Amino acid sequence: MITFRFNYYALQLGVVMFKQDQEIFNILLKTVSEAVIIVDSHQKIMEVNASVETIFGYAKDEIIHKHINLLIPSNYHKAHTSYFERFIKRGKRRKMGVAKDIFGLKKDGTIFNIEIELSPFSVYDKTYVMALINDISEKKEIEKNLMLRTQALQSANNGIIITDALRPDNPIIYFNSAFQNLTGYSYSEIINNNCRFLQGNDRDQPPLKNLREAIKNGKSCQATLRNYKKDGTMFWNDVYIFPITNSRGTVTHFIGIQNDVTLKKKMEEERHHLASIFDESLNEIYVFDAETLKFININYGAQKNIGYSLKELKDMTPLDINVNGGEAEFKKTINLLLQKKVEKLEFEGLHQRKDGSQYPVEVHLQLSNLNEKHVFIAIILDITERKNYTTKLENTVAERTEQLKKALSKEKELNELKTKFLSLVSHEFKTPLSGILTSSQLLGKYTLSEQQQNRDKHIRTITDKVHYLNNILNDFLSIEKLETGKVNYKFNHFKLSKVVNEVVYNSNMLLKEGQQINYPENIDDLSLFQDEKIIQLIFSNLLHNAIKYSPEGSVIDLHVKQDKKITTIKVKDNGFGIPEKDQKSIFERYFRAENVMNTQGTGIGLNIAKSHLEKLGGTISFKSKENKGSTFTIKFPNVAKEQSQ
């Protein structure tokens, strides 16, 4: 049976005729896929169609002539009565549930999301309202799941691109800000181009062949390539590609995940270098287990001097080559390290080679960790020449010892860098990768042309979250630059009104329903010699906070004042305010007041603003009262310090 959605005018015609021709009206009701409810001016249910019984679970005779509140959750009854009275007075058609959640109540007590289209009409001087109702609870659940997965996607710190496999040369149709920051190319240089531009003229790399073959066959692939930024800087790039197929199994897109692994490559090179030092050193280096005392690794220099092979040594302990002292004395010595009474030990001993010959040694012993297990590292110096010859030879041995100490220090540093890198990969890569695949699959379900609105909505949601992630990443980058002293302020002359206009314009797009920003007066003639982008960053942070932490329908006031030396900007809101007990910590990094914990935010914006202002010779202060609002005040010199000097 073919069902159809009749328009407003067809419904109105049916309503006018339902007294005259009940049979035609009933046919119209049956053909509508939505639930149809007609109520009178007293909100009593006068007529319903079969879809109402299906959606709400009531038989028709259970709800006819009952108040409409029967189908509405009790906590919405009062608000619905007020809304219904206003709607009757306006007498205009209205659609509800698109921008704001509307709920219905089933017979079994289930509360579910609905979308309603209301149409008032009059018959024989009596006013009625016809409601077309859709159950959108499943749609809402899908949107909720997609939102969660999208948030996971946006937490990626990796470069992400999407290419169109159905267009010639597989061009890039989407990229995130992390990709642009990684490569340094502009929007026009990236979009609609094949990503081979990243290899420059270096296109004969063996992994590229595997990558091209995978794309040709619509397969997943991973490759590590030499890529080049716009400024020519080479970086090692771990590339992961994943095909996206439609319902017919055709590959329509590829998702590419880019990860700068230059540091990893450098660490590998350093590790190989240290391994060469370990093996090629003329001194003896032993690594043995702290519990069993069995040798784990021995360098070539030790094997050559002691006369045993690596295989033979792995079944031995230091007690098998040490002539002086026994097991009890040796364990007493190493216990000083195990109990952390000392960091390292240096002592002399006598070792015996496989051929029975003996030689004096100087032992440098230190406790370390290998794969979360305690091990001892022993650097053994053959001091035969020191014992028998000149001071000059003694100095030569000391020089070698120092070289080996440096090698040991570099090895420890390499292990620390490796640990940090593995932690970064585990935290920042695995979770976003799962989110990317899931979110992309959900978008791929909307394949019909009439579902474009759904696709557009999800794409807008993803875009918004990308911008949100970009802001968070910029905040963390700002923290890193501030901590390492890498901030280079760029001072120039500019009109203060230019900054205010840009900040207010961008903030207007974030306003909640009914919110309003009162623009400052008399600022057209005010000028500054400062870092324009930093001033804009600080001002944006304060205004965005005012919007975020203020309710709908509230007013945000901006005040700007400038004297001969100082510019003062105040941002006043009527929002949540800051609890008195939290005010002392508001500028601490990652701190968030307890009354806004359920509101999105990182707790680093005010810390960044304060740090920048202090470096610019400015200050930030505030006055706030919980549930009354806050006023933040920033002051900074009209002329930057470099200019005044």
Helices and strands as residue ranges (DSSP letters): H 8-17, H 22-31, E 35-40, E 45-48, H 50-56, H 60-63, G 68-71, G 74-76, H 77-90, E 94-96, E 102-105, E 111-123, E 126-135, H 137-154, E 159-164, E 172-175, H 177-183, H 187-190, G 195-199, H 206-216, E 221-228, E 234-245, E 251-260, H 262-280, E 284-289, E 295-298, H 300-306, H 310-313, G 318-320, H 327-338, E 344-352, E 358-370, E 373-382, H 384-388, H 391-428, H 430-444, G 449-451, H 452-484, E 492-495, H 496-508, E 516-518, E 527-530, H 532-548, E 555-562, E 566-572, G 580-585, G 594-596, H 605-615, E 619-625, E 629-637, H 641-644
